[in-house]
Amino acid sequence: MPASRPSFRHRPSRPLLGGACLGLGLLSSALLLLWTARPASAAELLVIQLEDLEIPVRLDQLEAWSRREPSLPPWDGARASGETPLPASATGPGPAHSLVSGTDSHAITTADQGPSASGFPIAGDARLTGESGTLNPDTAQTGSDLEVWLNLLEPQSRRGVARLLQAPLLREQSFGSQLLDSWAGGQMLAEVGELLTTPEGRSTAPELQSTLRRLLRERREVTTLALLRSLPVSQVRLRLDSLLDLAEQWRRQIRQQSNALAALQTLALPKRNARALLPAETQLSPRRVELTVAHRSEPLPVDLWPGQGPEASRLPWLLVLPGLGGNADQLGWFAGALAQRGWSVAVPQHPGSDGRALRDALDGRTPPPGAATLATRLRDVAAVLAARRDGRLPLSGDGMVLVGHSLGGLTALLAAGVEPEPGLARRCSQAIERLPIGNPSRLLQCELVTTGLPQALPRPADLRGLVLFNGFGSLLWPDGATASLPVPVLMVGGSLDLVTPPLQEQLQLFLPAGDPRSRLVLVEGGSHFSPVRLAERQEAVLQLGREWVGVDPATVQTLLLGLGSEFLHSLKLPVLLPAQVRLQQGVRAYVLDPAAARRWRRRLKS
């Protein structure tokens, strides 16, 4: 009787083999996470580790596979017809090119039976060592074909893996060095080091750091495969268990937001179609002024949009703050449309954390802008407020409103005098114990522990309200940010926002609301970038896919303009914005007053 070996059959209910197949399918996801770290030196073997299964992959043959455009396997037609596909190595004799130390390919076998009923192959020889099912790279000389595993992916995904392996991760030495030196880059590098370990299980973060720096000095481009093959270890282990844990964070966040939307739909809010409203377009153009400020060596650019009509002097003026890496003109649609309706608006550019700063970082001229720019942004706000008071900014208005997108929203809260709660370092030690891929804004919040948290400004005496698009700050204000504000807040989020997720950020900041006129809005299908408009002539700083942009941004912006103007009118008139479901050309937004927001949170907890 042959030596005892683990018996493997493809059973959907069996978690190990099912997980292994999924794990190999997620190889592309694992490699995608490596973009933040690019290493160098002499690795020959990548061991994919999932539960008790280890699959050795020769990097030179993985590279050879990636250099060929993967062709459709002969069983793709069967897949399309609904039949169960069998890899060629399981349906007929003959050698097959092997990516795992070996020359022939065959299916997994049991101790006494022939090929498994499913015909699913496993990388390496069927000779497994130990009871755990660990593949021995030294004995896997006649193993089956990893190419067959990769061919289990859909053709588009398979081509994506090949492109990912060969595509340049970095083309600029200077940007790579700046990224490595940044706080956020260090956090991501440490996480990747925990996923890619040495045979002894030690993090490869130090090797990733040194190897990447060397590669960036030696070549113009660094690819994923170059990174893996250049590590100064003979073998690298990819911990798919940990990778799947990270992926589960992402899936859990998506499920949570989907469930939250379903709970919102049970609140039985009255439906209201949007009034006939001109699209969020304007024929106006801003006047740019260069404001001399003490804290900058160069003048501060500010776009001014004077309010049109006789109401301008009686309405509050707005100070609109772009997000990190954003420009004044990206929120010009909002500023111009409101100016056309009577509100005067000022939009500062924030050099050092605007679009040019992000482009300079990508070109390697400066470090990536981050939390360290928050203090300068607050000084910009103070300078604009002072200039408006002493007449250097000729904007009419009775009182003022702070408006911000993303980091601009965080800046607005601090500019409104909302002091962060003590204990940020302690909260961050828990929040970023693992990379917070379900809420990336927490990286920026926790960077403030290192850079220093700036003090809030004194609350402007004429402050009338705040409008926050995709705002965040849950770690700064774990008990809510609006309770201490004596003015109403319009807090807007999107159901598809995976940068500042609405439950953890906007809902948590909104409650307990201090003013009954405050409103929380969730746009169904809205994303983190819905309020941002990039002109077609612009070279977009971020090339975003549809899944990141969300539903039609122009329609969402028209909806937000309507809700925003009604909220602004409510600052002086009776409440014009009751709790409701607002419909705008097929886009749906849930408008919650404080009582409805509390009901929503109770349903989420139950």
C-alpha positions as CSV (number, residue, x, y, z in Angstrom):
1,M,0.0,0.0,0.0
2,P,1.5,3.4,-0.9
3,A,2.5,5.9,1.7
4,S,-0.4,7.8,3.2
5,R,-1.2,11.0,1.4
6,P,-3.9,13.5,1.9
7,S,-7.0,12.8,-0.2
8,F,-8.1,15.8,-2.2
9,R,-11.3,16.0,-4.1
10,H,-13.1,19.1,-5.4
11,R,-16.1,19.5,-3.0
12,P,-17.7,22.9,-2.8
13,S,-18.4,22.3,0.9
14,R,-14.8,21.7,1.6
15,P,-13.2,25.0,2.7
16,L,-9.5,24.1,2.1
17,L,-9.5,23.2,-1.5
18,G,-12.2,25.8,-2.3
19,G,-10.1,28.4,-0.5
20,A,-7.0,27.3,-2.4
21,C,-8.7,27.8,-5.7
22,L,-10.0,31.1,-4.6
23,G,-6.6,32.0,-3.3
24,L,-4.9,31.4,-6.6
25,G,-7.7,33.3,-8.3
26,L,-6.8,36.2,-6.0
27,L,-3.1,36.1,-6.9
28,S,-3.7,39.2,-8.9
29,S,-5.2,41.0,-5.9
30,A,-2.1,40.0,-3.9
31,L,0.2,41.4,-6.5
32,L,-1.9,44.6,-6.8
33,L,-1.3,45.3,-3.1
34,L,2.4,45.4,-3.8
35,W,2.2,48.7,-5.7
36,T,3.1,50.6,-2.6
37,A,6.4,48.8,-2.1
38,R,8.9,47.9,-4.8
39,P,11.9,45.6,-3.8
40,A,15.2,44.0,-5.2
41,S,17.8,41.1,-5.0
42,A,17.5,37.3,-5.6
43,A,14.2,35.5,-4.9
44,E,13.6,32.4,-7.0
45,L,10.5,30.9,-5.4
46,L,7.2,32.4,-4.4
47,V,5.4,30.1,-2.0
48,I,1.6,30.8,-1.8
49,Q,0.4,29.9,1.7
50,L,-3.3,29.3,2.4
51,E,-4.4,27.6,5.6
52,D,-2.3,24.4,5.7
53,L,-1.6,24.3,2.0
54,E,1.6,25.7,0.4
55,I,2.0,26.1,-3.3
56,P,5.6,26.8,-4.6
57,V,5.7,28.9,-7.8
58,R,9.0,29.4,-9.8
59,L,9.2,33.1,-10.5
60,D,11.2,32.7,-13.7
61,Q,8.4,30.5,-15.1
62,L,5.7,32.8,-13.8
63,E,7.5,35.6,-15.7
64,A,7.6,33.5,-18.8
65,W,3.8,32.9,-18.6
66,S,3.1,36.6,-18.1
67,R,5.1,37.5,-21.2
68,R,2.8,35.5,-23.4
69,E,-0.7,36.9,-24.0
70,P,-2.8,34.2,-22.3
71,S,-4.9,32.4,-24.9
72,L,-8.3,31.1,-24.2
73,P,-8.1,27.5,-22.9
74,P,-9.8,24.8,-24.9
75,W,-12.6,24.5,-22.4
76,D,-13.8,28.1,-22.4
77,G,-16.5,27.1,-24.8
78,A,-17.7,24.6,-22.3
79,R,-17.7,27.2,-19.6
80,A,-19.9,29.4,-21.8
81,S,-22.3,26.6,-22.4
82,G,-22.6,25.9,-18.7
83,E,-20.7,22.6,-18.7
84,T,-18.1,21.9,-16.0
85,P,-14.7,22.6,-17.7
86,L,-11.9,20.1,-17.3
87,P,-8.3,21.3,-17.7
88,A,-6.4,19.6,-20.5
89,S,-4.0,18.1,-17.9
90,A,-7.0,16.2,-16.5
91,T,-8.6,15.0,-19.7
92,G,-5.8,13.6,-21.7
93,P,-2.2,12.4,-21.6
94,G,0.8,14.3,-22.7
95,P,3.2,16.8,-21.3
96,A,2.2,20.4,-20.5
97,H,4.4,23.4,-19.9
98,S,4.8,23.8,-16.1
99,L,5.2,26.9,-14.1
100,V,5.9,25.0,-11.0
101,S,9.1,23.1,-10.9
102,G,8.1,20.2,-13.2
103,T,7.6,19.2,-16.8
104,D,4.4,17.1,-16.9
105,S,0.9,18.0,-15.7
106,H,-1.7,15.8,-14.1
107,A,-4.7,16.2,-11.8
108,I,-4.7,15.8,-8.0
109,T,-5.0,12.1,-7.1
110,T,-6.0,10.4,-4.0
111,A,-4.0,7.6,-2.3
112,D,-5.8,4.8,-4.1
113,Q,-7.9,6.4,-6.8
114,G,-7.1,8.0,-10.1
115,P,-7.6,11.6,-11.0
116,S,-10.0,13.5,-8.8
117,A,-13.5,13.6,-9.9
118,S,-13.3,17.3,-10.6
119,G,-10.1,17.2,-12.5
120,F,-8.8,20.3,-10.7
121,P,-5.0,20.4,-10.7
122,I,-2.7,21.6,-8.0
123,A,0.7,23.2,-8.5
124,G,3.5,20.8,-7.9
125,D,3.6,17.0,-7.8
126,A,0.8,15.1,-6.1
127,R,3.4,13.9,-3.7
128,L,2.6,16.0,-0.6
129,T,4.5,16.1,2.6
130,G,2.9,15.7,6.0
131,E,-0.7,15.6,6.9
132,S,-1.3,19.3,6.3
133,G,-1.1,19.1,2.5
134,T,2.1,21.1,2.2
135,L,3.7,20.9,-1.2
136,N,7.5,20.3,-1.0
137,P,9.3,22.5,-3.6
138,D,12.2,20.1,-3.6
139,T,10.1,17.1,-4.7
140,A,7.7,18.9,-6.9
141,Q,9.6,18.0,-10.0
142,T,6.8,16.4,-12.1
143,G,4.0,18.6,-10.7
144,S,1.0,19.8,-12.5
145,D,0.6,23.1,-14.2
146,L,0.0,26.4,-12.5
147,E,-0.9,27.7,-15.9
148,V,-4.0,25.6,-15.6
149,W,-4.8,27.3,-12.3
150,L,-4.4,30.7,-13.9
151,N,-6.6,29.6,-16.8
152,L,-9.4,29.0,-14.3
153,L,-9.7,32.8,-14.2
154,E,-12.0,34.5,-16.6
155,P,-10.1,35.6,-19.8
156,Q,-10.3,39.3,-18.9
157,S,-9.0,38.6,-15.4
158,R,-6.2,36.4,-16.7
159,R,-5.0,39.0,-19.1
160,G,-5.2,41.5,-16.2
161,V,-2.9,39.3,-14.1
162,A,-0.4,39.1,-17.0
163,R,-0.5,42.9,-17.5
164,L,-0.2,43.5,-13.7
165,L,3.0,41.3,-13.5
166,Q,4.6,43.2,-16.4
167,A,3.3,46.7,-16.0
168,P,5.6,49.3,-14.4
169,L,4.8,49.9,-10.8
170,L,7.0,53.0,-10.8
171,R,8.6,55.0,-13.6
172,E,10.1,57.8,-11.5
173,Q,12.9,57.3,-9.0
174,S,12.2,60.5,-7.3
175,F,8.5,59.8,-6.7
176,G,9.3,56.3,-5.3
177,S,11.7,57.8,-2.9
178,Q,9.2,60.4,-1.8
179,L,6.6,57.8,-1.3
180,L,8.9,55.6,0.8
181,D,9.7,58.6,3.0
182,S,6.1,59.4,3.6
183,W,4.2,58.3,6.7
184,A,1.3,56.7,4.7
185,G,3.8,54.9,2.4
186,G,5.6,53.5,5.5
187,Q,2.3,52.2,6.9
188,M,1.4,50.4,3.6
189,L,4.9,49.0,3.2
190,A,4.7,47.5,6.7
191,E,1.3,45.9,5.8
192,V,2.8,44.4,2.5
193,G,5.7,43.1,4.5
194,E,3.3,41.1,6.7
195,L,1.8,39.6,3.6
196,L,5.1,38.8,2.0
197,T,7.3,37.0,4.5
198,T,10.6,35.1,4.7
199,P,10.5,31.3,5.0
200,E,10.8,31.8,8.8
201,G,7.7,34.0,8.8
202,R,9.5,37.3,9.3
203,S,8.1,40.5,7.6
204,T,10.0,41.5,4.5
205,A,9.3,45.2,5.1
206,P,13.1,46.0,5.6
207,E,14.0,44.1,2.4
208,L,11.2,45.8,0.5
209,Q,12.4,49.2,1.6
210,S,16.1,48.6,0.8
211,T,15.4,46.7,-2.4
212,L,13.0,49.3,-3.8
213,R,15.5,52.1,-3.2
214,R,18.2,50.2,-5.0
215,L,15.9,49.3,-7.9
216,L,14.9,52.9,-8.3
217,R,18.5,53.9,-8.6
218,E,19.3,51.2,-11.2
219,R,16.4,51.4,-13.6
220,R,13.7,53.7,-15.0
221,E,10.9,51.2,-14.4
222,V,10.1,48.7,-11.6
223,T,7.6,45.9,-12.3
224,T,5.9,43.5,-9.8
225,L,8.0,40.6,-11.1
226,A,11.2,42.6,-10.9
227,L,10.4,43.5,-7.3
228,L,9.7,39.9,-6.4
229,R,12.8,38.5,-8.1
230,S,15.1,41.1,-6.7
231,L,14.3,40.5,-3.0
232,P,17.5,39.4,-1.1
233,V,16.0,36.1,0.0
234,S,15.8,32.9,-1.9
235,Q,12.2,32.3,-1.1
236,V,9.2,34.6,-0.5
237,R,6.0,33.5,1.1
238,L,2.7,35.1,0.2
239,R,0.3,34.7,3.1
240,L,-3.1,34.4,1.3
241,D,-4.8,33.9,4.7
242,S,-3.8,37.5,5.7
243,L,-4.6,38.8,2.2
244,L,-8.1,37.3,2.4
245,D,-8.5,38.9,5.8
246,L,-7.8,42.3,4.2
247,A,-10.2,41.4,1.3
248,E,-12.8,40.5,3.9
249,Q,-12.5,44.0,5.4
250,W,-13.4,45.4,2.0
251,R,-16.2,43.0,1.4
252,R,-17.5,43.7,4.9
253,Q,-17.5,47.4,4.3
254,I,-19.4,47.0,1.0
255,R,-22.0,44.6,2.7
256,Q,-22.3,47.1,5.6
257,Q,-23.1,50.0,3.3
258,S,-25.5,47.9,1.3
259,N,-27.3,46.8,4.5
260,A,-27.4,50.5,5.6
261,L,-29.0,51.5,2.4
262,A,-31.6,48.8,2.8
263,A,-32.3,50.0,6.4
264,L,-32.7,53.6,5.1
265,Q,-35.4,52.4,2.6
266,T,-37.5,51.1,5.5
267,L,-37.8,54.5,7.2
268,A,-40.9,55.3,5.1
269,L,-39.7,58.9,4.3
270,P,-42.0,60.9,2.0
271,K,-40.9,61.0,-1.6
272,R,-40.4,64.3,-3.3
273,N,-39.4,65.0,-6.9
274,A,-36.8,67.7,-7.3
275,R,-38.2,71.1,-8.5
276,A,-37.5,72.1,-12.0
277,L,-34.0,73.4,-11.5
278,L,-31.4,74.5,-14.0
279,P,-28.4,72.1,-14.2
280,A,-25.4,72.9,-12.0
281,E,-24.0,75.1,-14.8
282,T,-23.1,78.7,-14.8
283,Q,-22.1,81.3,-17.3
284,L,-20.2,83.3,-14.7
285,S,-16.4,83.3,-14.3
286,P,-14.5,83.9,-11.1
287,R,-12.1,86.7,-10.5
288,R,-8.9,85.4,-9.1
289,V,-7.1,87.5,-6.5
290,E,-3.6,87.0,-5.1
291,L,-3.9,87.5,-1.3
292,T,-0.7,88.4,0.5
293,V,-0.5,86.3,3.7
294,A,2.1,86.2,6.4
295,H,2.5,82.4,6.5
296,R,3.3,82.0,2.8
297,S,6.2,83.3,0.7
298,E,3.9,83.5,-2.3
299,P,0.4,85.1,-2.4
300,L,-2.6,82.8,-1.7
301,P,-4.8,82.4,-4.8
302,V,-8.5,82.9,-4.1
303,D,-11.3,82.6,-6.7
304,L,-14.1,85.2,-6.0
305,W,-17.7,84.7,-7.2
306,P,-19.7,87.8,-6.3
307,G,-23.3,87.1,-5.7
308,Q,-25.7,88.3,-8.4
309,G,-28.9,90.2,-7.7
310,P,-30.3,92.4,-4.9
311,E,-30.3,89.5,-2.4
312,A,-26.5,89.2,-2.3
313,S,-26.1,91.6,0.6
314,R,-28.7,89.9,2.7
315,L,-27.6,86.3,2.1
316,P,-24.5,84.8,3.9
317,W,-21.3,84.5,1.9
318,L,-19.6,81.1,1.5
319,L,-16.0,80.0,2.0
320,V,-15.6,76.8,0.0
321,L,-12.6,74.6,0.7
322,P,-11.4,71.9,-1.8
323,G,-10.2,68.4,-0.8
324,L,-6.7,67.1,-0.7
325,G,-5.2,67.3,-4.2
326,G,-8.2,69.4,-5.3
327,N,-8.3,72.7,-7.1
328,A,-10.5,75.7,-6.7
329,D,-12.0,75.2,-10.2
330,Q,-13.1,71.6,-9.3
331,L,-15.8,73.1,-7.0
332,G,-16.4,76.1,-9.4
333,W,-19.7,74.5,-10.6
334,F,-21.1,74.8,-7.0
335,A,-19.6,78.3,-6.4
336,G,-20.8,79.7,-9.7
337,A,-24.3,78.2,-9.5
338,L,-24.8,79.6,-6.0
339,A,-23.4,83.0,-7.1
340,Q,-25.9,83.1,-9.9
341,R,-28.6,82.6,-7.2
342,G,-27.3,85.4,-5.0
343,W,-24.7,84.0,-2.7
344,S,-21.2,85.4,-2.8
345,V,-18.5,82.7,-2.7
346,A,-14.7,82.6,-2.1
347,V,-12.7,79.4,-3.0
348,P,-9.0,79.4,-2.0
349,Q,-6.5,77.2,-3.9
350,H,-4.3,75.9,-1.0
351,P,-0.9,75.6,-2.7
352,G,1.0,72.6,-1.3
353,S,-2.1,70.4,-1.0
354,D,-3.7,71.1,-4.4
355,G,-3.6,69.4,-7.7
356,R,-0.2,70.8,-8.6
357,A,1.2,69.5,-5.3
358,L,-0.1,66.1,-6.2
359,R,1.4,66.2,-9.7
360,D,4.7,67.4,-8.2
361,A,4.6,64.4,-5.9
362,L,4.0,62.0,-8.8
363,D,6.9,63.6,-10.6
364,G,9.1,63.2,-7.5
365,R,9.7,66.9,-6.8
366,T,8.0,67.0,-3.4
367,P,6.6,64.5,-0.9
368,P,3.0,63.5,-1.3
369,P,0.7,66.0,0.4
370,G,-1.0,64.6,3.5
371,A,-2.1,65.5,7.0
372,A,0.9,67.9,7.6
373,T,-0.8,70.4,5.2
374,L,-3.8,70.7,7.6
375,A,-2.2,73.4,9.7
376,T,-1.3,75.5,6.6
377,R,-4.9,75.1,5.3
378,L,-6.2,76.5,8.6
379,R,-3.9,79.5,8.4
380,D,-5.2,80.0,4.8
381,V,-8.8,80.1,6.2
382,A,-7.9,82.5,8.9
383,A,-6.2,84.8,6.4
384,V,-9.2,84.7,4.1
385,L,-11.6,85.5,6.9
386,A,-9.3,88.4,8.1
387,A,-9.0,89.8,4.5
388,R,-12.8,89.7,4.1
389,R,-13.2,91.6,7.4
390,D,-10.8,94.3,6.5
391,G,-12.2,94.8,3.0
392,R,-9.4,93.2,0.9
393,L,-11.9,90.6,-0.4
394,P,-14.9,92.6,-1.7
395,L,-17.6,90.1,-1.1
396,S,-21.1,91.1,0.1
397,G,-23.1,89.1,2.6
398,D,-24.7,88.9,6.0
399,G,-22.9,86.2,7.9
400,M,-20.8,83.4,6.5
401,V,-21.0,79.6,5.8
402,L,-18.1,77.2,5.7
403,V,-18.2,74.6,2.9
404,G,-15.7,71.8,2.4
405,H,-15.1,68.6,0.4
406,S,-13.3,65.7,2.1
407,L,-10.2,67.2,3.8
408,G,-11.8,70.5,3.1
409,G,-14.7,69.4,5.3
410,L,-12.3,68.4,8.1
411,T,-10.7,71.8,7.8
412,A,-14.1,73.5,8.0
413,L,-14.9,71.8,11.2
414,L,-11.7,72.9,12.8
415,A,-12.2,76.4,11.4
416,A,-15.6,76.4,13.0
417,G,-14.0,76.0,16.4
418,V,-14.7,72.3,16.9
419,E,-11.9,71.0,19.1
420,P,-10.8,67.4,18.6
421,E,-11.4,65.0,21.6
422,P,-8.4,63.9,23.6
423,G,-6.9,60.4,23.0
424,L,-6.3,60.4,19.2
425,A,-3.1,58.4,19.6
426,R,-4.9,55.7,21.6
427,R,-7.7,55.4,19.2
428,C,-5.4,55.3,16.2
429,S,-3.3,52.4,17.7
430,Q,-6.5,50.4,17.5
431,A,-7.9,51.7,14.3
432,I,-4.8,51.1,12.1
433,E,-3.6,47.9,13.8
434,R,-4.3,46.5,10.3
435,L,-4.3,48.6,7.1
436,P,-7.8,50.3,7.1
437,I,-8.7,49.5,3.5
438,G,-12.4,49.8,4.4
439,N,-11.8,53.4,5.5
440,P,-8.7,54.9,4.0
441,S,-9.4,58.3,5.6
442,R,-8.3,56.9,8.9
443,L,-4.7,56.8,7.6
444,L,-4.9,60.5,7.1
445,Q,-6.5,61.1,10.5
446,C,-3.8,59.0,12.3
447,E,-1.0,60.7,10.4
448,L,-1.9,63.7,12.6
449,V,-0.5,61.8,15.6
450,T,2.9,62.1,13.9
451,T,2.6,65.5,12.3
452,G,0.8,67.2,15.2
453,L,-2.9,68.0,15.4
454,P,-3.4,71.7,14.9
455,Q,-5.6,73.7,17.2
456,A,-9.1,74.6,16.1
457,L,-9.6,78.3,15.1
458,P,-11.8,80.5,17.2
459,R,-15.3,80.1,15.9
460,P,-16.2,83.1,13.6
461,A,-18.7,85.3,15.3
462,D,-20.8,85.6,12.1
463,L,-20.8,81.8,11.3
464,R,-24.3,80.8,10.1
465,G,-23.8,77.1,9.1
466,L,-21.6,74.4,7.5
467,V,-21.9,72.3,4.4
468,L,-19.7,69.2,4.3
469,F,-19.4,67.0,1.3
470,N,-17.9,63.5,2.1
471,G,-16.5,64.9,5.4
472,F,-14.5,62.8,7.8
473,G,-13.0,62.9,11.3
474,S,-14.5,60.0,13.3
475,L,-11.2,59.4,15.1
476,L,-10.9,63.1,16.0
477,W,-14.5,63.2,17.2
478,P,-15.6,59.7,18.2
479,D,-18.7,61.2,20.0
480,G,-19.7,63.4,17.1
481,A,-18.6,66.7,15.8
482,T,-21.8,68.8,15.6
483,A,-23.2,68.7,19.1
484,S,-21.1,71.7,20.2
485,L,-22.0,73.7,17.2
486,P,-24.7,76.4,17.7
487,V,-25.4,76.5,13.9
488,P,-26.9,73.9,11.5
489,V,-24.8,71.5,9.4
490,L,-25.6,69.9,6.1
491,M,-23.6,66.6,6.0
492,V,-23.5,64.8,2.6
493,G,-22.3,61.3,1.9
494,G,-22.5,58.7,-0.9
495,S,-23.6,55.1,-0.6
496,L,-20.6,54.1,-2.8
497,D,-18.0,56.1,-0.9
498,L,-15.2,53.7,0.1
499,V,-12.8,56.5,1.0
500,T,-14.9,58.2,3.8
501,P,-17.6,55.6,4.4
502,P,-20.9,57.3,5.4
503,L,-21.6,55.1,8.4
504,Q,-18.3,55.5,10.1
505,E,-17.7,59.0,9.0
506,Q,-20.7,61.2,8.1
507,L,-23.3,59.5,10.4
508,Q,-20.9,59.3,13.3
509,L,-20.0,63.0,12.9
510,F,-23.6,64.1,12.5
511,L,-25.0,62.6,15.7
512,P,-25.8,63.9,18.1
513,A,-26.8,66.9,16.1
514,G,-26.8,70.2,18.0
515,D,-29.2,72.1,15.8
516,P,-32.6,70.8,14.7
517,R,-32.1,72.4,11.3
518,S,-29.1,70.1,10.6
519,R,-29.5,67.5,7.8
520,L,-27.7,64.3,6.9
521,V,-27.9,63.4,3.2
522,L,-27.0,60.0,1.7
523,V,-26.9,59.9,-2.1
524,E,-27.7,56.4,-3.4
525,G,-24.9,55.6,-5.9
526,G,-22.9,58.6,-4.9
527,S,-19.2,58.3,-4.4
528,H,-16.4,60.2,-2.8
529,F,-15.8,62.1,-6.0
530,S,-19.4,62.9,-6.9
531,P,-19.0,66.6,-5.9
532,V,-15.8,67.1,-7.9
533,R,-15.9,68.3,-11.5
534,L,-12.9,67.8,-13.7
535,A,-12.9,69.8,-16.9
536,E,-12.4,67.7,-20.0
537,R,-9.4,69.8,-20.9
538,Q,-7.8,69.0,-17.6
539,E,-5.3,66.2,-17.3
540,A,-7.0,64.4,-14.4
541,V,-4.8,63.9,-11.4
542,L,-6.6,60.6,-10.8
543,Q,-7.8,58.4,-13.7
544,L,-11.0,57.0,-12.0
545,G,-13.1,54.1,-13.3
546,R,-16.9,54.3,-13.3
547,E,-17.0,52.2,-10.1
548,W,-15.2,55.0,-8.2
549,V,-17.1,57.9,-9.8
550,G,-20.6,56.4,-9.0
551,V,-23.8,57.4,-10.8
552,D,-23.8,60.3,-13.2
553,P,-21.9,63.1,-11.4
554,A,-23.6,65.9,-13.3
555,T,-27.0,64.6,-12.1
556,V,-25.7,64.2,-8.5
557,Q,-24.3,67.7,-8.6
558,T,-27.6,69.2,-9.8
559,L,-29.3,67.3,-6.9
560,L,-26.7,68.6,-4.4
561,L,-27.1,72.1,-5.7
562,G,-30.9,72.0,-5.1
563,L,-30.5,70.5,-1.6
564,G,-27.6,73.0,-0.8
565,S,-29.6,76.1,-1.8
566,E,-32.7,74.9,0.2
567,F,-30.5,74.4,3.2
568,L,-28.9,77.8,2.8
569,H,-32.3,79.4,2.6
570,S,-33.3,77.6,5.8
571,L,-30.6,79.6,7.7
572,K,-32.9,82.6,7.6
573,L,-36.3,81.3,6.7
574,P,-38.5,78.5,8.2
575,V,-37.2,75.0,7.5
576,L,-37.5,74.3,3.8
577,L,-35.8,70.9,3.8
578,P,-37.9,68.4,5.7
579,A,-36.8,64.7,6.0
580,Q,-37.6,63.1,2.6
581,V,-36.4,61.0,-0.3
582,R,-35.4,63.4,-3.0
583,L,-35.6,62.2,-6.6
584,Q,-33.6,63.9,-9.4
585,Q,-33.6,62.3,-12.9
586,G,-33.4,58.8,-11.5
587,V,-30.9,59.6,-8.7
588,R,-32.2,59.2,-5.2
589,A,-31.0,61.0,-2.0
590,Y,-32.2,60.4,1.5
591,V,-32.5,63.6,3.5
592,L,-32.6,62.9,7.3
593,D,-33.3,65.3,10.1
594,P,-31.7,64.5,13.5
595,A,-34.7,62.4,14.5
596,A,-34.6,60.3,11.3
597,A,-30.9,59.9,11.6
598,R,-31.3,58.5,15.1
599,R,-34.0,56.1,13.8
600,W,-31.6,54.9,11.1
601,R,-28.8,54.3,13.5
602,R,-31.1,52.3,15.8
603,R,-32.2,50.1,12.9
604,L,-28.6,49.5,12.0
605,K,-27.7,48.5,15.6
606,S,-30.7,46.1,15.7
